[in-house]
Amino acid sequence: MAKIRKGDEVLVRAGKDKGKRGTVLSVTPDDRVVVEGVNLAKRHVKPNPQRGTSGGIVETEMPMHISNVGIYNAIEGKGDRIGYKYLEDGKKVRIYKSTSEVVDV
């Protein structure tokens, strides 16, 4: 069970985009996340007529380490850490460390 998952809203804690918020687009096995609109890099792309793509300079999101982001806690209005807890029915859920509220509803 990963602490940060695809679809979570996260807050960037470190790096050039510190303070920005975005949604996790993907999580790689080597503990890297791609966040929407964060850590943008310009890539020079060649045109490919078979695919129907035009060439030029394209901005894409690059992966960043999972330790540089924290899940966004809407109640507190800031980034938070994640912990785990078992419910009465035995189900394991993620909780915010600061408020002990359940993340997954």
Residue frames as qw, qx, qy, qz and C-alpha x, y, z in Angstrom:
[[0.000, 0.890, 0.456, 0.000, 0.00, 0.00, 0.00],
 [0.465, 0.306, 0.007, 0.831, 1.65, 3.19, -1.21],
 [0.177, -0.523, -0.425, 0.717, 1.49, 6.37, 0.82],
 [0.268, 0.553, -0.093, -0.783, 0.92, 8.55, -2.24],
 [0.536, 0.286, 0.781, 0.145, -1.19, 7.22, -5.09],
 [0.113, 0.207, 0.545, 0.805, -2.31, 8.24, -8.54],
 [0.228, -0.668, -0.558, -0.437, -5.10, 10.82, -8.31],
 [0.481, -0.630, -0.388, 0.470, -4.02, 12.28, -4.94],
 [0.149, 0.928, 0.019, 0.342, -3.73, 16.05, -4.63],
 [0.772, -0.264, -0.171, 0.553, -0.23, 16.87, -3.41],
 [0.054, -0.995, 0.081, 0.023, 1.76, 19.92, -2.35],
 [0.747, 0.418, -0.275, 0.438, 5.39, 20.25, -3.46],
 [0.628, -0.752, -0.075, 0.186, 7.66, 20.60, -0.41],
 [0.476, -0.588, 0.380, 0.532, 11.07, 21.02, -2.04],
 [0.559, 0.231, 0.566, 0.561, 12.61, 22.04, -5.33],
 [0.114, 0.032, 0.247, 0.962, 12.07, 24.78, -7.85],
 [0.369, -0.410, -0.512, -0.659, 8.28, 24.40, -7.70],
 [0.238, -0.197, -0.765, 0.564, 7.99, 24.50, -3.89],
 [0.218, 0.293, 0.382, -0.849, 4.51, 25.51, -2.76],
 [0.465, 0.143, -0.468, -0.738, 2.68, 24.44, -5.93],
 [0.618, 0.053, 0.681, -0.388, -0.26, 22.04, -5.82],
 [0.489, 0.328, -0.581, -0.563, -1.20, 19.43, -8.37],
 [0.919, -0.040, 0.199, -0.338, -2.67, 16.00, -8.97],
 [0.403, -0.408, 0.790, 0.217, -0.48, 12.90, -9.20],
 [0.680, 0.440, -0.310, -0.497, -0.59, 11.54, -12.75],
 [0.907, 0.132, -0.399, 0.010, 1.58, 8.47, -12.15],
 [0.541, -0.695, 0.466, -0.086, 3.80, 6.76, -9.58],
 [0.655, 0.486, -0.578, -0.031, 6.84, 4.79, -10.74],
 [0.912, -0.265, -0.300, 0.085, 8.29, 1.74, -8.96],
 [0.630, 0.106, -0.298, 0.709, 11.49, 3.65, -8.09],
 [0.292, -0.664, -0.460, 0.513, 9.60, 6.12, -5.80],
 [0.105, -0.116, 0.215, 0.964, 9.08, 8.91, -8.30],
 [0.278, 0.657, 0.648, -0.269, 5.87, 10.77, -9.04],
 [0.177, 0.251, 0.415, 0.856, 4.68, 12.84, -11.99],
 [0.029, 0.605, 0.544, -0.581, 2.55, 15.77, -10.82],
 [0.343, 0.714, 0.512, 0.332, 0.30, 17.72, -13.17],
 [0.109, 0.941, 0.086, 0.309, 1.71, 21.17, -13.98],
 [0.497, -0.810, 0.306, 0.059, 4.81, 20.77, -11.79],
 [0.558, -0.428, 0.598, 0.384, 8.49, 20.22, -12.69],
 [0.695, 0.685, 0.186, -0.115, 8.01, 21.17, -16.33],
 [0.454, -0.416, 0.528, 0.585, 10.82, 20.67, -18.83],
 [0.545, 0.669, -0.140, -0.485, 11.03, 21.73, -22.45],
 [0.666, -0.079, 0.693, 0.266, 11.64, 18.89, -24.89],
 [0.284, 0.522, -0.438, -0.675, 12.50, 19.27, -28.55],
 [0.689, 0.194, 0.684, -0.140, 10.27, 16.89, -30.49],
 [0.046, -0.192, 0.691, 0.696, 10.74, 15.86, -34.12],
 [0.664, 0.215, 0.000, -0.716, 7.67, 15.76, -36.32],
 [0.278, -0.046, 0.955, 0.092, 6.29, 12.29, -37.09],
 [0.453, 0.134, -0.330, -0.818, 3.94, 12.25, -40.08],
 [0.426, -0.101, -0.883, -0.167, 2.94, 8.60, -39.50],
 [0.218, -0.401, -0.748, 0.482, 1.57, 9.43, -36.03],
 [0.011, 0.791, 0.435, 0.429, 0.27, 12.80, -37.15],
 [0.477, -0.754, -0.186, 0.411, 2.34, 14.77, -34.59],
 [0.367, 0.868, -0.068, 0.327, 3.95, 18.08, -35.37],
 [0.701, 0.006, -0.326, 0.634, 7.42, 18.96, -34.19],
 [0.074, -0.807, 0.029, -0.585, 8.51, 21.80, -31.95],
 [0.151, 0.259, -0.685, 0.664, 9.26, 22.58, -28.35],
 [0.637, -0.468, -0.489, -0.368, 6.85, 20.84, -25.97],
 [0.205, -0.490, 0.583, -0.615, 6.60, 21.31, -22.20],
 [0.760, -0.181, -0.602, -0.163, 6.19, 18.02, -20.34],
 [0.619, -0.679, 0.249, -0.306, 5.99, 17.07, -16.68],
 [0.509, 0.416, -0.724, 0.208, 9.09, 15.29, -15.44],
 [0.775, -0.429, -0.462, 0.026, 9.16, 12.84, -12.52],
 [0.041, -0.682, 0.457, -0.569, 10.29, 14.00, -9.09],
 [0.320, 0.049, -0.886, 0.331, 11.12, 12.03, -5.96],
 [0.474, -0.586, -0.608, -0.250, 8.18, 11.11, -3.74],
 [0.512, -0.436, -0.431, 0.602, 9.91, 12.64, -0.71],
 [0.159, -0.003, 0.074, 0.984, 9.59, 16.11, -2.28],
 [0.402, -0.345, -0.370, -0.763, 5.79, 16.05, -2.17],
 [0.090, 0.102, 0.816, -0.562, 3.25, 15.74, 0.63],
 [0.050, -0.533, -0.798, -0.275, -0.43, 14.93, 0.37],
 [0.103, -0.319, 0.007, -0.942, -2.63, 18.04, 0.56],
 [0.144, -0.425, -0.814, 0.368, -4.86, 18.15, 3.64],
 [0.054, -0.573, -0.406, -0.710, -7.90, 20.29, 2.75],
 [0.522, -0.743, -0.417, 0.036, -8.97, 20.56, 6.40],
 [0.567, -0.564, -0.016, 0.600, -5.64, 22.08, 7.48],
 [0.386, 0.919, 0.023, -0.075, -4.95, 23.80, 4.15],
 [0.032, -0.785, 0.611, 0.101, -1.38, 22.51, 3.97],
 [0.659, 0.309, -0.682, -0.074, 0.72, 19.48, 3.12],
 [0.717, -0.469, 0.366, -0.364, 0.62, 16.55, 5.52],
 [0.051, 0.365, -0.929, -0.036, 2.20, 13.18, 6.21],
 [0.792, -0.059, -0.372, -0.481, 0.43, 9.85, 5.85],
 [0.244, -0.302, 0.864, -0.321, 0.00, 7.06, 8.38],
 [0.493, -0.094, -0.778, -0.378, -1.98, 3.85, 8.48],
 [0.419, -0.137, 0.597, -0.670, -4.77, 2.61, 10.71],
 [0.164, -0.171, -0.947, -0.218, -6.97, -0.47, 10.82],
 [0.501, -0.266, -0.060, -0.822, -10.72, 0.09, 11.09],
 [0.618, -0.188, 0.593, -0.482, -13.05, -2.05, 13.22],
 [0.910, 0.301, 0.112, -0.261, -13.89, -4.26, 10.23],
 [0.800, -0.235, 0.409, 0.371, -10.15, -4.96, 9.69],
 [0.589, 0.719, 0.196, 0.313, -9.73, -2.69, 6.67],
 [0.561, -0.333, 0.030, 0.757, -6.41, -0.83, 6.40],
 [0.251, 0.900, 0.303, 0.185, -6.81, 2.88, 5.54],
 [0.475, 0.257, -0.122, 0.833, -4.55, 5.91, 5.13],
 [0.288, -0.865, -0.381, 0.153, -4.86, 8.74, 7.67],
 [0.223, 0.813, -0.175, 0.509, -3.45, 12.25, 8.01],
 [0.600, -0.039, -0.562, 0.568, -0.78, 12.30, 10.73],
 [0.032, 0.204, -0.268, 0.941, -1.79, 15.74, 12.07],
 [0.530, -0.149, 0.085, -0.831, -5.54, 15.21, 12.41],
 [0.265, -0.040, 0.955, -0.129, -5.93, 11.40, 12.30],
 [0.652, 0.431, 0.159, -0.603, -8.72, 11.86, 9.72],
 [0.717, 0.129, 0.655, 0.203, -9.16, 9.13, 7.12],
 [0.012, 0.427, -0.462, -0.777, -7.84, 10.05, 3.65],
 [0.178, -0.055, -0.848, -0.496, -9.70, 7.36, 1.69],
 [0.472, 0.130, 0.446, -0.749, -13.44, 7.68, 1.93]]
